[in-house]
Amino acid sequence: MNAIAERTEATAEDTQRNAQGAAAPAGRPVVSVAHDADEQARNLVGWRQTYDQLAAGRFVGTLTELPLDTMKVFRETTSHTLRQGCEVRGDAYWFGIPVAREGHARIDAQPIAADSFALRPGNVEFELLTPAQFSIYGVVVRADALRHYAACVERVPLEARLPRAPIVQAGAARLQGLCALLGRYLDDDGANSHPHAPNGPLSDMERNEVQAEVLAALFDVCACSGEPVVESPSRRRWIVAQARDYVLAHRARPVGVPELCEQLHVSRRTLQYCFQDVLGMAPAAYLRVLRLNGARRDLCGRVAGSVQDVAAAWGFWHLSQFASDYRRMFGMRPSEALRGADGC
């Protein structure tokens, strides 16, 4: 493989630029278009790489990036067959999930099958061979964020979960779920159709929610076989009750699954298992419904002076999103409930 660039010692700045993007705002995705393969390679900040175009014709590439605090998610499309010499800079990990499956991509000469994805740590050179009309989702995550999430939320060492091989077989269904999540924030169709897609700069809480969602999906596709520890029925009910009490005690902000795992000292899989068994729904869905029901009681009881007051009291900071979620849940607008509409 040709040398990509003179190797220099990785620094913390490399990692931060790689996972977050250089001075890029943590808001809506940023789209860049290139008409040259080298320009396409330069557009992705935080990498050492060269692109060689292997087929004749005018090259067109696009890059859609959403920089966050501990990671950067992106979608790359390229028009022509490429040989890519790549290296993620710094203490980070790259997850690459091809979208276009016609003409399999290869990493270090190994084909990436339809139920698989690519995984490489930082400061390790690798080679991609990508076909024409290729599209791939990428996630680059700081290693310290992965380690913290593995220890506190998944309750496993990171090394026990992340495979060493460049190709990871994950299963088509799990990969489709991950692609759907990334598409929600990166693709035009997803951003326009999903109620929780970013619309303007993301708040701190929204960035945390997005990162937690992506980390959960990444650990799911890396999950080893085996069921979570089966808790007794009384223990399952206790875990759900404790989660509910904690959320209600901190109702002024949206408590997420990672925080609950840390507080209750259970893994994310165990928490999901308990909620599914006791309530028949996922923890994140129940936590949101719990807060919506609390807001409904306050509106119907006229506890606060306005819809905005009630929404803020229950951790809903985007009033339009709260109104949309409330109407979807209860079939009426929050303002109608506050006025004492029928059925409240």
C-alpha positions in Angstrom: 0.0 0.0 0.0 1.4 3.5 -0.9 2.3 5.8 2.0 -0.6 8.1 2.8 1.3 10.7 4.6 4.3 11.0 6.9 3.1 9.5 10.2 3.3 11.9 13.1 2.5 11.2 16.8 -1.3 11.4 17.4 -2.4 14.2 19.7 -5.5 15.0 21.6 -6.1 17.7 19.1 -6.2 15.1 16.3 -8.8 13.1 18.2 -11.0 16.1 18.9 -10.8 17.3 15.3 -11.5 13.8 14.1 -14.6 13.2 16.2 -16.0 16.7 16.2 -14.8 18.5 13.1 -12.7 21.6 13.0 -14.7 24.6 14.3 -17.9 23.0 12.9 -21.2 24.0 14.6 -23.1 21.2 16.3 -26.3 21.9 14.4 -27.8 20.7 11.2 -25.7 18.5 8.9 -23.1 20.3 6.7 -23.0 19.2 3.1 -19.9 19.5 0.8 -19.6 18.6 -2.9 -16.4 17.7 -4.7 -15.6 17.3 -8.4 -12.2 15.7 -7.8 -11.2 12.6 -5.8 -8.5 14.4 -3.9 -10.8 17.2 -3.0 -13.3 14.6 -1.7 -10.6 13.1 0.5 -9.6 16.5 1.9 -13.2 17.4 2.8 -13.4 14.8 5.6 -11.6 16.4 8.5 -9.6 14.2 10.9 -8.3 11.6 8.4 -5.0 10.9 6.6 -6.1 9.6 3.3 -5.6 9.6 -0.5 -8.2 8.7 -3.1 -7.2 7.2 -6.4 -9.9 7.3 -9.1 -9.8 3.9 -11.0 -12.4 4.5 -13.7 -12.7 7.1 -16.4 -15.2 10.0 -16.2 -15.9 13.1 -14.3 -15.9 12.5 -10.5 -18.6 13.7 -8.2 -18.6 13.2 -4.5 -20.7 14.4 -1.6 -20.1 14.5 2.1 -22.8 15.1 4.7 -21.5 15.6 8.2 -23.0 16.1 11.7 -20.3 16.9 14.2 -21.1 16.3 17.8 -19.2 16.5 21.1 -17.7 13.0 21.3 -18.3 11.8 17.7 -18.8 12.8 14.1 -21.4 11.0 11.9 -21.4 11.4 8.2 -22.6 9.9 4.9 -20.3 9.9 1.9 -21.2 9.2 -1.7 -18.8 8.7 -4.6 -19.5 8.3 -8.3 -16.5 6.3 -9.5 -14.5 3.2 -8.4 -11.9 4.4 -5.9 -8.9 3.0 -4.1 -8.8 4.8 -0.8 -5.8 4.8 1.5 -7.2 5.7 4.9 -6.2 6.3 8.5 -8.3 7.8 11.3 -6.2 10.2 13.4 -6.0 10.0 17.2 -7.5 7.8 19.9 -10.8 7.0 18.1 -12.7 4.3 16.2 -14.3 4.4 12.8 -17.4 2.4 12.0 -18.2 2.2 8.2 -21.5 0.9 7.0 -21.9 0.7 3.3 -25.4 1.6 2.0 -25.1 0.8 -1.7 -24.6 -3.0 -1.8 -24.2 -3.5 -5.5 -20.6 -4.3 -6.1 -19.3 -5.0 -2.6 -16.7 -2.7 -1.1 -13.5 -4.2 0.2 -11.4 -3.3 3.2 -7.8 -4.6 3.0 -8.9 -6.8 0.1 -11.7 -8.5 2.1 -15.3 -8.0 0.8 -17.7 -6.3 3.2 -20.8 -8.5 3.0 -24.4 -7.2 3.1 -24.8 -8.1 6.8 -21.4 -6.7 7.8 -19.7 -3.4 8.5 -16.1 -2.2 8.7 -14.4 -1.2 12.0 -10.9 0.3 12.4 -9.1 2.0 15.3 -7.3 5.3 15.0 -3.7 5.5 13.8 -4.0 2.2 11.8 -3.7 2.4 8.1 -6.2 0.5 5.9 -7.3 0.4 2.3 -10.8 0.6 0.9 -11.8 -0.3 -2.6 -15.2 1.1 -3.4 -17.4 0.5 -6.5 -19.0 3.2 -8.6 -22.1 4.9 -7.3 -21.1 4.1 -3.7 -22.5 5.3 -0.5 -21.4 4.7 3.1 -22.4 5.9 6.5 -19.5 6.6 8.9 -19.2 7.2 12.6 -16.0 8.2 14.2 -16.1 8.1 18.0 -13.5 9.1 20.6 -12.2 6.1 22.4 -12.7 7.6 25.8 -16.4 8.1 25.1 -16.7 4.4 24.0 -14.9 3.2 27.1 -17.1 5.2 29.4 -20.2 4.0 27.7 -19.1 0.4 27.7 -18.2 0.5 31.4 -21.2 2.5 32.7 -24.0 1.6 30.4 -23.2 -1.7 28.8 -21.3 -2.9 31.9 -18.6 -4.6 29.9 -15.0 -3.6 29.1 -14.7 -2.0 25.7 -12.2 -4.6 24.6 -14.7 -7.4 25.2 -17.2 -5.8 22.9 -15.3 -4.3 20.0 -14.0 -7.0 17.6 -10.4 -6.7 16.4 -11.1 -7.8 12.8 -11.7 -5.1 10.2 -15.0 -6.7 9.2 -17.8 -7.4 11.7 -20.8 -9.5 10.9 -23.8 -7.9 12.6 -26.9 -9.2 10.9 -29.0 -7.4 8.3 -31.7 -6.3 10.8 -29.3 -4.6 13.2 -27.5 -2.9 10.4 -30.8 -1.6 8.9 -31.7 -0.2 12.3 -28.3 1.6 12.5 -28.6 3.0 9.0 -32.2 4.2 9.7 -30.9 6.0 12.8 -28.0 7.7 10.9 -30.3 8.5 8.0 -32.7 10.3 10.4 -30.0 12.9 11.0 -28.1 12.9 7.7 -30.5 12.2 4.9 -32.9 14.7 3.4 -35.8 12.3 3.5 -35.1 11.4 7.1 -34.6 14.9 8.3 -37.8 16.0 6.7 -39.9 13.1 7.9 -38.8 12.3 11.4 -40.2 14.3 14.3 -37.0 14.3 16.3 -34.6 15.1 13.5 -32.5 18.3 14.1 -34.1 21.6 13.0 -31.5 24.2 13.6 -28.6 24.1 16.1 -28.9 21.2 18.6 -29.1 22.0 22.3 -26.8 20.3 24.8 -29.5 17.9 25.8 -30.3 17.1 22.1 -26.7 16.4 21.3 -26.5 14.1 24.3 -29.6 12.3 23.2 -28.3 11.8 19.6 -24.9 10.6 20.9 -26.6 8.1 23.3 -28.8 6.8 20.5 -25.8 6.3 18.2 -23.7 4.7 20.9 -26.5 2.3 21.7 -26.9 1.3 18.1 -23.2 0.8 17.6 -23.0 -1.5 20.6 -26.0 -3.4 19.3 -24.3 -4.2 16.0 -21.2 -5.2 17.9 -23.1 -7.3 20.5 -21.9 -10.8 21.1 -24.4 -13.6 21.2 -26.2 -14.4 24.5 -29.1 -13.1 26.5 -28.9 -10.6 29.3 -28.9 -11.8 32.9 -32.4 -12.9 33.7 -33.6 -11.1 36.7 -36.4 -12.4 39.0 -39.9 -11.0 38.4 -39.7 -9.0 41.6 -36.3 -7.6 40.7 -37.6 -6.6 37.2 -40.5 -4.8 38.7 -38.2 -3.1 41.2 -35.8 -1.9 38.5 -38.8 -0.4 36.5 -40.2 1.2 39.6 -36.8 2.7 40.5 -36.4 4.1 37.0 -39.8 5.7 37.2 -39.1 7.2 40.6 -35.8 8.6 39.4 -37.3 10.2 36.2 -40.1 11.8 38.2 -37.6 13.1 40.8 -35.7 14.8 37.9 -38.7 15.6 35.7 -37.4 19.1 34.8 -34.9 17.5 32.3 -35.2 14.5 30.1 -33.4 11.6 31.8 -32.0 9.1 29.2 -31.3 5.4 29.3 -27.5 5.9 29.9 -28.1 7.9 33.0 -30.6 5.3 34.3 -28.1 2.5 33.8 -25.5 4.4 35.8 -27.9 5.2 38.6 -29.4 1.7 38.9 -26.1 -0.1 38.2 -27.6 -2.3 35.4 -26.6 -2.8 31.8 -28.6 -1.3 29.0 -29.7 -4.8 27.8 -30.9 -5.6 31.3 -32.9 -2.4 31.5 -34.4 -3.1 28.1 -35.3 -6.6 29.1 -37.0 -5.5 32.4 -39.0 -2.8 30.7 -40.1 -5.0 27.9 -41.1 -7.8 30.3 -42.9 -5.5 32.8 -44.4 -2.8 30.5 -44.1 -4.3 27.0 -42.2 -1.3 25.7 -38.7 0.1 25.4 -37.3 2.2 28.3 -36.8 5.4 26.1 -40.4 5.2 24.9 -41.8 4.8 28.4 -39.7 7.6 29.8 -41.1 10.0 27.2 -44.7 8.8 27.7 -44.2 9.2 31.5 -43.3 12.8 31.1 -46.1 13.5 28.6 -48.6 12.0 31.1 -47.3 14.2 33.8 -47.6 17.3 31.6 -51.2 16.3 30.8 -52.1 16.0 34.5 -50.7 19.5 35.1 -52.4 21.0 32.1 -55.8 19.4 33.1 -55.3 20.5 36.7 -54.2 23.9 35.7 -51.1 23.6 37.9 -49.1 26.1 35.9 -50.0 29.3 34.2 -49.2 28.4 30.6 -48.4 25.5 28.2 -44.8 26.7 28.1 -44.6 26.6 31.9 -45.9 23.0 32.0 -43.6 21.9 29.1 -40.5 23.3 30.8 -41.5 21.7 34.2 -41.4 18.3 32.5 -38.2 18.8 30.5 -39.7 19.7 27.1 -37.7 22.7 25.9 -39.0 22.8 22.3 -42.6 24.0 22.6 -43.5 23.0 19.0 -42.1 19.5 19.4 -43.9 19.2 22.7 -47.2 20.2 21.1 -46.7 17.8 18.3 -45.8 14.9 20.6 -48.7 15.7 23.0 -51.2 15.8 20.2 -49.9 12.5 18.8 -50.2 10.9 22.2 -53.6 12.3 23.4 -55.4 13.5 20.3 -55.6 17.1 21.3 -53.3 20.1 21.6 -51.9 21.1 25.0 -53.7 24.4 24.8 -57.0 22.6 24.4 -56.2 20.6 27.6 -55.3 23.8 29.4 -58.7 25.4 28.4 -60.5 22.3 29.7 -61.4 20.7 26.4 -63.8 17.7 26.4 -62.0 14.5 27.2 -59.3 16.0 29.4 
